[in-house]
Amino acid sequence: MNVSIFDLDNTLYAPERELFSLIDVRINRYMCEVVGIPAAQVDGLRRDYWQKYGVTLGGLMRHYQVDPEDYLEYVHDVDVQARLCPDPALRAALSALDGLKVVFTNGSRGHAERVLEALGLGDQFSAIFDIRVADYRPKPYADPYHAVLRHLGAQGSQCVMVEDSLPNLKTAKELGMSTVLVGSGEAAPYVDARASCAEQAANWLRSRP
């Protein structure tokens, strides 16, 4: 088995598209308008929750008993089509890539489906694994990685992880996966290859022995 595992946001499309900035605004609004947290506390709480729980949702569930499904629906209610458009070059690169291709994201399945549709990639992936795969526990914790591997019936050594996040790649490497860093960030010893974009990553995957 040969499995290519792609992150979604800022990996399959360039961060310059600033789609995630729309989600950031929605997260802040949710914390203020739905949860009732004073606006002055939002940034500090988000930093604290990211450090302790990996995502804002983890802290809101633990400290404010937020319904995760309500949160996911609210924060991903953004105009994806306004920021993304079909990417024929990436589509061609993915189409030429052998083996299983899946998406593994800390976002929601609905958001992933909308992003893939906007990029013209809706039929290129056999599965989407979202934040629900390990009871809302996000990457880079190992639990969702193990859950994905169980669903795939695969070993880490059979997989390549394509990501823009170094912490997420570190966990992948610890589980035996090969790793590809997308973007211009500084590399690390656990990164096997660098790629400027997802298309380049897919072409690298196709050419590797």
VENFENDA-V856263 format. One record per residue. N is the residue number from 0. RES is the residue in three letters. PHI is phi in whole degrees, 0 to 359 (999 if undefined). OMEGA is omega in whole degrees, -180 to 180 (* if undefined). Layout:
((N | RES | PHI | OMEGA) (N | RES | PHI | OMEGA))
This chain:
((0 | MET | 999 | 179) (1 | ASN | 232 | -173) (2 | VAL | 238 | 173) (3 | SER | 255 | -177) (4 | ILE | 252 | -177) (5 | PHE | 253 | 165) (6 | ASP | 293 | -177) (7 | LEU | 256 | -172) (8 | ASP | 294 | -180) (9 | ASN | 64 | 174) (10 | THR | 240 | 178) (11 | LEU | 284 | 172) (12 | TYR | 223 | -176) (13 | ALA | 287 | 178) (14 | PRO | 300 | 179) (15 | GLU | 297 | 176) (16 | ARG | 291 | 174) (17 | GLU | 56 | 174) (18 | LEU | 293 | -176) (19 | PHE | 293 | 178) (20 | SER | 294 | 176) (21 | LEU | 293 | 178) (22 | ILE | 292 | 177) (23 | ASP | 304 | 179) (24 | VAL | 298 | -180) (25 | ARG | 294 | 178) (26 | ILE | 298 | 179) (27 | ASN | 299 | 179) (28 | ARG | 296 | 179) (29 | TYR | 299 | -179) (30 | MET | 297 | -179) (31 | CYS | 280 | -169) (32 | GLU | 276 | -178) (33 | VAL | 263 | -177) (34 | VAL | 278 | 179) (35 | GLY | 90 | 178) (36 | ILE | 280 | 178) (37 | PRO | 303 | -176) (38 | ALA | 304 | -177) (39 | ALA | 294 | -178) (40 | GLN | 263 | -171) (41 | VAL | 297 | -177) (42 | ASP | 300 | 180) (43 | GLY | 296 | 178) (44 | LEU | 295 | 180) (45 | ARG | 297 | 177) (46 | ARG | 298 | -180) (47 | ASP | 296 | -179) (48 | TYR | 292 | 177) (49 | TRP | 297 | -179) (50 | GLN | 291 | -175) (51 | LYS | 274 | -169) (52 | TYR | 236 | 178) (53 | GLY | 89 | 177) (54 | VAL | 215 | 179) (55 | THR | 300 | -177) (56 | LEU | 305 | -178) (57 | GLY | 302 | 179) (58 | GLY | 291 | 180) (59 | LEU | 293 | 177) (60 | MET | 293 | -175) (61 | ARG | 286 | -171) (62 | HIS | 259 | -177) (63 | TYR | 232 | 178) (64 | GLN | 52 | 179) (65 | VAL | 291 | 175) (66 | ASP | 286 | -175) (67 | PRO | 298 | -180) (68 | GLU | 290 | 177) (69 | ASP | 297 | 179) (70 | TYR | 299 | -177) (71 | LEU | 298 | 179) (72 | GLU | 294 | -177) (73 | TYR | 292 | -171) (74 | VAL | 288 | 180) (75 | HIS | 266 | 177) (76 | ASP | 277 | -178) (77 | VAL | 233 | -178) (78 | ASP | 275 | -178) (79 | VAL | 299 | -177) (80 | GLN | 297 | -180) (81 | ALA | 287 | -176) (82 | ARG | 248 | -175) (83 | LEU | 238 | 176) (84 | CYS | 217 | -179) (85 | PRO | 304 | -179) (86 | ASP | 240 | -176) (87 | PRO | 299 | -179) (88 | ALA | 293 | 178) (89 | LEU | 294 | 178) (90 | ARG | 301 | -180) (91 | ALA | 296 | -180) (92 | ALA | 295 | 179) (93 | LEU | 291 | -180) (94 | SER | 297 | -179) (95 | ALA | 277 | -176) (96 | LEU | 273 | 179) (97 | ASP | 284 | 176) (98 | GLY | 88 | -178) (99 | LEU | 277 | 177) (100 | LYS | 236 | -179) (101 | VAL | 224 | 175) (102 | VAL | 253 | 180) (103 | PHE | 228 | -171) (104 | THR | 227 | 172) (105 | ASN | 276 | 175) (106 | GLY | 274 | -179) (107 | SER | 261 | 177) (108 | ARG | 300 | -180) (109 | GLY | 302 | 178) (110 | HIS | 297 | 180) (111 | ALA | 299 | 179) (112 | GLU | 298 | 179) (113 | ARG | 293 | 178) (114 | VAL | 295 | -179) (115 | LEU | 297 | 178) (116 | GLU | 296 | -180) (117 | ALA | 296 | 180) (118 | LEU | 276 | -177) (119 | GLY | 75 | -175) (120 | LEU | 240 | -173) (121 | GLY | 301 | -178) (122 | ASP | 254 | -174) (123 | GLN | 267 | -177) (124 | PHE | 237 | -177) (125 | SER | 276 | -179) (126 | ALA | 202 | 173) (127 | ILE | 237 | 176) (128 | PHE | 250 | -175) (129 | ASP | 248 | -175) (130 | ILE | 299 | -179) (131 | ARG | 279 | -170) (132 | VAL | 298 | 178) (133 | ALA | 229 | 176) (134 | ASP | 57 | 175) (135 | TYR | 71 | 175) (136 | ARG | 273 | -170) (137 | PRO | 267 | 160) (138 | LYS | 299 | 12) (139 | PRO | 266 | 175) (140 | TYR | 301 | -175) (141 | ALA | 286 | -175) (142 | ASP | 307 | -179) (143 | PRO | 295 | 176) (144 | TYR | 296 | 178) (145 | HIS | 299 | 179) (146 | ALA | 296 | 178) (147 | VAL | 298 | 180) (148 | LEU | 298 | 178) (149 | ARG | 297 | 179) (150 | HIS | 298 | -178) (151 | LEU | 280 | -173) (152 | GLY | 66 | -174) (153 | ALA | 238 | 171) (154 | GLN | 264 | 179) (155 | GLY | 303 | -178) (156 | SER | 295 | 179) (157 | GLN | 267 | -171) (158 | CYS | 239 | 170) (159 | VAL | 238 | 179) (160 | MET | 258 | 179) (161 | VAL | 247 | -168) (162 | GLU | 211 | 170) (163 | ASP | 261 | -175) (164 | SER | 250 | 178) (165 | LEU | 297 | 178) (166 | PRO | 303 | 179) (167 | ASN | 292 | 177) (168 | LEU | 288 | 179) (169 | LYS | 299 | 178) (170 | THR | 297 | 179) (171 | ALA | 301 | 180) (172 | LYS | 296 | 179) (173 | GLU | 297 | 178) (174 | LEU | 265 | 174) (175 | GLY | 94 | -179) (176 | MET | 279 | 166) (177 | SER | 282 | -172) (178 | THR | 226 | 176) (179 | VAL | 232 | 178) (180 | LEU | 267 | 178) (181 | VAL | 260 | 179) (182 | GLY | 117 | -174) (183 | SER | 256 | -179) (184 | GLY | 292 | 179) (185 | GLU | 294 | -178) (186 | ALA | 281 | -179) (187 | ALA | 212 | -177) (188 | PRO | 301 | -178) (189 | TYR | 269 | 176) (190 | VAL | 264 | -178) (191 | ASP | 273 | -178) (192 | ALA | 207 | 177) (193 | ARG | 245 | 176) (194 | ALA | 215 | -179) (195 | SER | 284 | -178) (196 | CYS | 203 | -178) (197 | ALA | 296 | 178) (198 | GLU | 299 | 179) (199 | GLN | 297 | 178) (200 | ALA | 297 | 180) (201 | ALA | 296 | 178) (202 | ASN | 294 | 176) (203 | TRP | 297 | 179) (204 | LEU | 299 | -178) (205 | ARG | 290 | -175) (206 | SER | 268 | -177) (207 | ARG | 289 | -178) (208 | PRO | 301 | *))
